[in-house]
Amino acid sequence: MSRTASLSVACLVLVAALNGATASKEFRRTAPLAANGRVELRSERGTARILPWDRHEVEVVATIQARPETLDPEESVRRTQIRFDATSDSILIQTDFGERLSDRGWFGHDAVPLVHYEIKVPRSVDLTVNDNRSEIEIGDLLGRVRLHTDRSAVHITSFNGALDVDADRGSIRIDRLLLASQGEFRTDRTDVELGVSSTHGMTLDLDLDRVSPEVDSGLLSGLISENHRHVTYRGSIGRGGPTLRYNADRGSLRLHRV
């Protein structure tokens, strides 16, 4: 058995066999990590709360819960594993549904369970999230964040660092965005809302197809250019600063002052 599989088997604890038609189990793991170490979450169908703390370690609690329409709730939960691979400077957390196509729910619904993560990370973490159809909540982080999402809803309380976003459908909201270095968005049919500070400043490079941005009055130093359904803007917020490059096709963009 591999090291990763052994960790998963050792850390999975059954907390409830059946609750009506619902089965669940819980995974817990804590591992040391350098202050600016790398954490990657590969998740699908569920929720994740990723919060900072002032410790040089990562704590993961994951609850795997069968969905009501699942034909065999116990089997659905049993075959789902949390893969946890840790070194001193890198941690990978991954949802593994096993043979997910062998069991189908009622009316052809996918029978994979929901996985709910609670993850604590060092505040200056280098974080990557690869997600499909989950609700993601991220606290006040520094460092670097990479988001690769498909039909996910992401909410970040505050971020100050380097940001890279690749999103297909879904939504992204950042209450307070301060760039310490270059940021980049590539979105398709995604609704995005960003809170930006004119006192902190950044350079903004917009290239939008079929997106009409909504911007607080006086926030941008120049005019947005629109040609047919193509919108561009090259200018600054406040005194300028690190560049945020934003490329979008459809969806929406809201920029508001914080």
Secondary structure by P-SEA (a helix, b strand, c coil): ccaaaaaaaacccccccccccccbbbbbbbbbbccbbbbbbbcccbbbbbbcccccbbbbbbbbbbccccccaaaaaaabbbbbbbcccbbbbbbbcccccccccccccccbbbbbbbbbcccccbbbbbbcbbbbbbcccccbbbbbbccbbbbbcccccbbbbbbcccbbbbcbbbbccbbbbbbccbbbbbbbbccbbbbbbbbbccbbbbbccccccbbbbbcccbbbbbbbcccccbbbbbbbcccbbbbbcc
